[in-house]
Amino acid sequence: MASRAEKNPRSVAGRYYVDQSCIDCDLCRETAPGVFARCDESGASYVSRQPADAEEETRCREAMEGCPVEAIGDDGDS
């Protein structure tokens, strides 16, 4: 389960975030490319912007459920 306390500082504020346990597998960026991005310096993903519509929301949930290390968190409706 993702840790809010270990949130990647590049993740924008909002419902979804990526924590420091990301292993750069690329799954989230392939699943929701408009939402997740890669930091070349750290070699990890982060949330570059929150989902803009229902389809992106669905893709974020898919990425979160498929993440092999559970690095994607969901704070609910915040």
C-alpha positions in Angstrom: 0.0 0.0 0.0 1.3 3.4 -1.0 2.5 5.7 1.8 1.3 9.3 1.8 4.3 10.1 4.1 6.7 8.9 1.3 4.9 10.6 -1.6 7.2 11.5 -4.5 7.6 15.3 -4.1 7.0 15.8 -7.9 3.4 14.4 -7.6 0.9 17.2 -7.9 -1.6 17.8 -5.1 -4.8 15.9 -5.3 -6.4 12.4 -5.1 -3.7 10.3 -6.7 0.0 10.2 -5.9 3.1 7.9 -6.3 5.3 7.2 -3.4 9.1 6.5 -3.1 8.7 2.7 -3.6 8.2 3.1 -7.4 10.5 0.8 -9.3 10.1 2.5 -12.7 8.3 -0.4 -14.3 6.4 1.9 -16.7 3.0 0.3 -16.1 1.3 3.5 -14.9 2.7 5.6 -17.7 1.5 3.1 -20.3 -1.9 2.8 -18.6 -2.6 6.5 -17.9 0.0 8.4 -19.9 -1.7 11.8 -19.5 -1.6 11.5 -15.7 1.7 9.7 -14.9 5.1 10.9 -16.0 8.7 9.8 -15.4 11.4 11.8 -13.6 14.7 11.1 -15.4 16.7 12.2 -12.4 15.2 9.7 -9.9 14.1 7.1 -12.4 10.6 7.0 -10.9 7.1 7.9 -11.9 5.0 10.6 -10.4 1.5 12.1 -10.9 2.1 15.1 -13.3 -1.6 16.0 -13.2 -4.8 14.6 -11.7 -7.3 12.8 -14.0 -9.4 15.2 -16.1 -12.3 12.9 -16.9 -14.0 9.6 -16.1 -11.8 7.6 -18.6 -8.6 8.9 -17.0 -10.0 8.2 -13.6 -10.6 4.6 -14.7 -7.1 4.3 -16.1 -5.6 5.6 -12.8 -7.5 3.0 -10.9 -6.3 0.3 -13.3 -2.7 1.6 -12.9 -3.1 1.6 -9.1 -4.5 -2.0 -9.1 -1.8 -3.2 -11.4 1.2 -1.6 -9.8 3.6 -4.4 -8.8 4.8 -2.6 -5.7 1.6 -0.8 -4.7 3.4 2.6 -5.1 0.2 4.4 -6.3 -2.0 5.9 -3.7 -5.6 7.3 -3.7 -6.6 9.8 -1.0 -10.3 9.6 -2.0 -12.1 12.8 -3.0 -9.4 15.2 -1.8 
